[in-house]
Amino acid sequence: MNNTLIKGLCLLEVLARRGEPMGVSELAGAVGMPKSGVHRLLQALVEERYVGQSSSGRYRVSIKLWEVASAALPGFDLRRHAEGVMNALVEETGESVHLSVLDQREVVYVHKLEAPANPVRAYSQIGGRVPAHCVATGKAMMAFRGPRWLASTAEHLPPATVNTITDPRAFLAEMAQIRAQGYASNGGEWRLGINGLASPIFDDAGTVVGAIGISGPAARVEGPRRESFIAQVREAGQTLSMMSGTVSPHALLLSVTNHWNDTADATPFFASREPNPVSEFEGAGA
């Protein structure tokens, strides 16, 4: 029964992400299942109104899936809290803004706002996924994972462009730099010509729960306003972190001193600290 449920959810995901009707044979090939099994699952999904069938016999997700997803959105506190901060960041920077969470080694875009005055054709979409090591919001979150997780991740960094950092040593050095400076950057590592800046978001325990960032053409992001962009992105991350509550000075000190602990996979940390002195064209850059 559990296996059947998983297969049915897999079909829904493929249909939702494809965005256009698909036939039984096409679906079977996409999910690696026999056509007979796919047909049975599709009929069950049609009966429950999660999938619709056209007169040509092809299938697509129905409005019911959107209704269920929309009903769940208010439960995501991060997205709800971030709306005002994201609007302000768009107005301040004039660039597109993304709100992301980390799922394994991928970024999931929870929300996005396009820059009205300087639109960039970036095909990122809410619910879309990209490799975390290729974009700024992904790096901002990955940097605060534990050393064992990072060491393992560093061995598997597939390139998306010629600018993608794939060397393990270079990747780990960048993660250390992000932890020290409090923000991450992307220099055309997901899509050439699209750059991004992002800051991590921490909960009241000092654990990374998301990231907020901007993306736009490299000429704008890397232009004379870069330093102000960095300050604005960091401030946005700190504002969202503080919305979760505050961390006492003692707890903050402990989270900093215990951060790089070999026994931890995801160690609490807090965004509002100062840097440590010793230490689209097709897709978004943030």
N, C-alpha and C positions, 0 to 999 in steps of 0.2 A: 504493500500500500504506500509506504513512504517513497519507494522508488518510482511508483506511478505519479505521485504528487510532484516529485522533483522533475520528471520528464515533462509533465504538463506545464510547470512553471518555466521550464527551459523553452518550450514552444512559445509561450507568451512573451518571453524576453526577446526571442528572435524576431517575432512579428512586430513587437513594439519598436525595436531598434531599426528594423528594416524600413518602416514607414510607408510601405506599399504592399498591396495584396500579394500573397504567395500561394503557389499550388502545393498539393500534397507531396509530390516528388521533390520539389525544391526544398520544402521544409525538412523532409526526411534526410536529404543530403546535408542540410545545414546542421542538423542535430545528431546525425549518425544513428538514426533509428529506422527500422523497417517501415515501409509505407502503410502497412496494415495497422501497425501500432499507432502511427501518427494520426491516421484517419480516425481511429477510435477515440483518441484523446481530443482531437479537434471537435468531434461531435459532442463530447461531454462539455467542452468549453463553449460551444455554440448554445447548448441547452441552458447553460448557466449565464448566458449573455455576455461573457467576457470576450468572445470572438464572434465576428459576423462572417457570413458566406455570401459572396456575390452571385449573380446569375450565371457567371462564367465558371463558377465552382472554386474560385480562389478565396483565400481567407485573409482577414485583417483584424486587428484588435478593435473592440467596440468602445463606445463612449462610457460603458460601465467601468472599464479599467481606469479611465481618466477620473471618473467620479470617486472611485475608491482612493486613488492616489491623492486627489485634491482634498478629500476628507482627512487624510493622514497628515497633510502638510502643517496644519496648526500645531501639531504635536512636536514639531521640530523647533525647539526653543532657539537654537542658534540662528536659523533663518529668520525667525520672527524678530529677534533682537537686532539682527544685522541690517534690516531694511533701511532704517534711518541713517546708519553709519555709511552704508553703501551709497545711498543717494548723495550724501555730503561728499564722499570721496570722488564720485563722478563729477560733481560740480567744481570741486577744488582742482582736480587734475585734468579734466576734459578727456579722460581715457576710460575705456571699458573696465568694469570691475567684476571680479569673480569671487565667490565664496565657495570654498571647497572643504571636503573631508577626505581622510585617508582610509582606503579599504585595501588591506594587504599592501601591495606595491603599486596601487593605482589611485589616482585622484578621481573623486566623484564630484561633479559640479552641483552644489546644492542650490545655488542662485547665481544669477548674472544680470548685470545692467549694462546696456550698450551706451556709449558716449553719444549724445544727440548731435553735438556740433562736429565731432571728429569720428564718424563711424568707421569701423574697420570690419571688413568682411571676415569674421571669425566664426567658423562653423561649430564652435563649442555650443552645447545646449544643456539645459538643466537636466540632470540625470545622466549626462554623458561621462565617459571615462577616458583618461589618457594615462600613459605611464608617468608615475610620480616623479621619477628622476629627470624628466624632460621639461618640467614646468616649474615656475617659481613657487606657486602655492604648495606643490608636492614636496619640493625641497625644504620649504619652511617647516613642514610637518615631519618629514623624514629625519631631519637633523637632530630632533629631540627624542628619537628612539634610542634604545640601548645599544651598546657597542657590538654585541653578538649579532643582533638583527642587522645592523649596518654592515658589519663585516660580511655576512652572508649575502646581503643585497648587492654589495660592491662587486661580487663575482658574476653578477648577471645584470648587465646594463646594456641592453640592446640599443643601437643607435636609431634615431629618427631622422636626424640630419647630420651633416658633417661636423656640426658644432656640438653635438651631444657628447657629454662627458662619459666615457666608457672605461677609462683607466681606473682601477680600484683605488690606487693611491691618491690620484687627483680628486676622485669623488669623496673619499674620506677626509681629505684636507679641506674640501669645500664645506662639508658638513660641520667641521670644527669652526670654520670661519663664520658660518651662519649662526652657530650657537653664540659666538663671541659678539657679533655685530647686531643680532636681533632681527635680521631680515634676509631674504633670499632673492636671487636674481636669475633670470633666464635670458641668455643671449642667442636667440634663434635656434634653440636646441630641440624644439618641437616642430616649429615651422620657420623656415628661413625668412628673415626680415621682420619677424614678430618677437619683441622682447617683453619681459615682464619683471615686476617687483612684487614681493609678497611678504607678509608678516604672519607669524603663528598666532593662534588664539588659544588661551589657556583657561581652564575652568578654575573654580575656587580652591582646588587642591593643587593647582600648578601643573596639571597634565594637559598636554596639547589635545584640543578637541576639533580644531579646524584651522583654516588659514584664509586670509583676505588679501587680494592683490589686484594690481592693475596690469593691463597689457595693451600694447599698441605698436605701431611701426617703430623700428629700431631708431630711426632718425629723431623721433619725438621722445621716446623713453630715455635714450642715451644723450639727449641734447642738453642745453644749458639749465633745464629745470630738473635734471636728475636728482640733485641733492634735496630739493624741496619735495619731489615725489617720494623719495626714501623716507623723509620725515613724516609726510602725510600718511603713507602706508603703515609705518610703525605706530603712529598715533591711533590709526583705525584699529589695528590689532590690539593695542593696549586698552582702548575704550571698550572693545567687545570682551576682552578678558575681565575687566573690572565689572562688567555687567553681571558676571557670574558670582560676584562677591569679592571679598578682599582676603589677602593672605597676610598673616601677622609677620612682623619683622623676624621673629624667631623661626617661624615656619619657612619663610623665604630663605633665610640663611641655611637652614638644613637642606632645603631643596637644591640650592646651588652647590653646597659642599658634597652632597650625596649624588649629584646628577650623574657623573660618569662612573657608574657602579657596574662592574662586570656581571653581577647577579641579576640586574634589572633589565627587562626588555623595553619598558617604557617608563622612564623615570620622571617624576614631577619636576616642573621647572616653571618659572614665571616670566612673563613677557616684559614687564616694566623695568627690568634691571638695565643698567648701562653696559655697554660693551666691556668685556673682560680685558684689561690691559695686558694680562700675561697669557694669557692663553695662546585679423587672423585670416592669415589668409585661409588656411584650412586648419582650424584648431586655435586654441587660445595660447597665450604665452604666460598667463598668470596661473 
